[in-house]
């Protein structure tokens, strides 16, 4: 029996538990949340032992899942590594940039798995996208567009998610996934320019927006648009243009290819996505199931590849550069 400990029994903690709880041979063994009612609910549903802090969870588990609010991640990371347990930490790596180097070194010096929850890397369509790029499917790459509007943002003042210092807004939270994908596809970023609301508290209700241009060392120019709005459309789209055509990944299950001089083609990917109950992000439910299944199979001795602490750090540093650029109006050299 593989024992999982959950630090943070909110939306993401319950999403992960909902998958882990269905696997034969997996047990939600322990939970910690500073809100007693949240921990109690997970205890009632899965029989998890209610713990007094992250250290108690780590002591009771084989694998620690850190799904606490972003600004608390470091507490769960330190507890899991201190106890020598396999660690899965939700993205982003942390919110306090002064702690990022510490988290990176903890991970680099750790002999066990320290995985970051970049869920899109576990999606079948993303894996296929990466394979096609590695096969030079598009030829020399030129530019990329990332379009991520969320028109159903409902968080209210007082929620930590509306506090830029705690959540990092769309830059550090929602956009982190596609920044990671761009890093994975293109390699290191070279320079960053951005403009952003950064959850401007003068707005009548919380909302956020960022527009950014990131140039990568391989020459690819990526245009990012991401927002949290209380109206309007919700979508996700990542399109890469190369000398042979354009490849598009959106909220659907398959990919779309626009060959240079030819007709649009759909590239079939495969498995039907899993139930996404409790997941607010757009069409990523299959990824959460695959992500937790991969984690469980890893714990059972399987050879699974996960985004690493370095990947979490690199995504965070691009986000940090976006914030610096938005605050100063300058292009930031990486």
Buried (B, 14 or more C-beta within 10 A) or exposed (E): EBBBBBBBBBEBBBBBBBBBBEBEEBBBBBBBBEEEEBBBBBBEBBEBBBBEEBBBBBBBBBBBBBBBBBBBBBBBBBBBBEBEBBBBBBBBBBBBBEBBEBBBEBBEEBEEBBBBBBBBBBBBBBBBBBEBBEEEBBEEBBBBBBBBBBEBBEBEEEEBBBBBEBBBBBBBBBBBBBBBBBBBBBEEBBBBBBBBBBBEEEEEEBBBBBBBBBBBEEEBBBBBBBBBBBEEEBBBBBBBBBEBBBBBBBEBBBBBBBBEEEEEEEBEBEEEBBEBEEBBBBBBBBBBBBBBBBBBBBBEEEEBEBBBBBBBBBBBBBBBBBBBBBEEEEBBEB
